[in-house]
């Protein structure tokens, strides 16, 4: 999740390390939480935002104009698909992108996502459905454009 937001492996690693440091400090409280994964995701997101504020870059990440580094997949076809998905994610509305990343990348449950984003489970399902539908349409359009 940090890498998808920063598009910089070093910055993502720093954010993850800071999030784990905070988790270690709060480890006793985390054991008592109903949703420690949601707390970790929220902490990580806040760390990424803090990095951008500290660097004087407070505009939205999608407006940074940074190219996403190419993935190193096993097959060239998979690499093209991965690049397309990254490009697609940049164009999604923020709420849909967050829900999609938390579900498909982080593997959180609908309930965990709802708790983290402070929305209803139904809103999670709707946003995820819309994001998946847009992804399907996007990939089909890209495939048609190749022909």
N, C-alpha and C positions, 0 to 999 in steps of 0.2 A: 504494500500500500504506500509506503514511504517513497519507494522508487517511482511508482506511477505518478506521484504528486511532484516529486523534485526533478525527476528525469536526470538525476546525478547520483551515481552509486555511492560516492563518498558521503555526500550530504544525507542520503537515505540511511547509510550505516551509522552516521553520527546520531541521527534522530532516533533510530532503533536503540542504540546504546544508551542514550539519555532516557528513553522511555523505560528500559529495563532497570536503569539506575533508580528511577523514581519508584518502580515496582518493588525493588529490593528494600528501599526505605519504608515503603508502606506494606510490606509483605504480610504482617500480622493482620492488618485491616483487610487486605485482599482475600485472605482465607475466609473471612466472615461475609464477604459480598456475595450477592446472588448472581452477579454477572461480572466476574473479574475480566473476562475477555473483552467485554464492552468497554470497561474502564481502560484496559490497555490500548484498545484501538483509539479511543478518545484522547488518551495521553499522547499516543504517537502522532495523531493528527495535530494536536496542539504543539508538539515539538517541531514538526515541519513548518507550521505557521510561524513559530517563534524564530526559526532560522531565517525565514524570508524577511521578517520584521527587523531582525538584527542586521541583516545585510542591506537594509534600506529598500527592499523590494516588496512593497506591500500590495502591488496590483495583483489581480487574480493570476494563478499559475498558468491558466490556459492562454493568457495574453502575453506570456513571456516570449513567445516566438522561438523557443528552443527546440531544436530537432531532437527527436527521441532516438537514442542510440539503437543501432540494429541489434536484434536478438541473434543468438548463435544457435539456431535449431539444428536438428539432425538432417533435415531435408530442405532443399531450396523452396519447395512449395510451402512447407510449414513456416518458413521465415517470412514469405510474402504475406501469409495469413496473419501472422503475429503483427507485422507492421501495419496491416490494414486495421486490425483491431485497435492498436494504439492510436491510429489516426481517428478511428471512429470514436473512441473514448473522449478525445479532445473536444469533439463537437457535441457531445451529449449535454443536456441541461445538468446543472450541478447535482441536483437531488437524485436524478436517475443514475448519474455516474457514480455517486457515492454508494447508492444501494447496490448497483451492479458490482462494483469493486469489493464491497464488503461481503457480498454473497458468493460471487464467482471466484474472486482472488483469495479472500481471507477465509471463506467457508463458514461465515457466521450464519446462525439460524435466523429465521424471520423475526423471532422474538428478540434476539440479541440486537439485530439491526434496528428494530423499532425502539428499543430502549436507548441505544446509542444516539440515534438521530432524533429521539423524542417525537416520534410520529407513531401512528397506529400500525398494527400488523397489516391491515388492509391497504394502507398507503404504501407499505413496503412492497406488497404483492403487485399493486398497480404499477408502481414505478419500475419494478423489476420486469414485469410483463412488457411494458412499453419500451424499456431499454433493449430487451431481447428481440422484440419485434423490429425495432429500428436496426439492430445489428444484422438480423436476417435480411432485411431489405437492403441494407448497405452492402453486405457481401454479395447478394444477388446482382445488384447494380454494378458492382466492381467486376464481377464475373462477366456480365453482359458487355461491359465496356472493353474488356480484353478481346472479345470476339471481333 
